[in-house]
Amino acid sequence: MNINDKSVLEMLNKLIVINRLNKSQILQMVNLVSISKDINDLKDNLKWESSKSIYQNI
């Protein structure tokens, strides 16, 4: 997805508001946008990244 596309930015803003993302989650999402094919792929990537961070401390 193209982060410079207006529709993508609007979608990201909706995700931020709906999920009440914090600053680190927003930064993580912005980093993952470029490698994601669509919104569902982005959500999957975010879930994957959050699960990785949980298990890194073990």
Secondary structure, DSSP 8 states (H G I E B T S, - for coil): --TTSHHHHHHHHHHHHHHT--HHHHHHHHHHHTT-SSHHHHHHHHHHHHHHHHHTT-
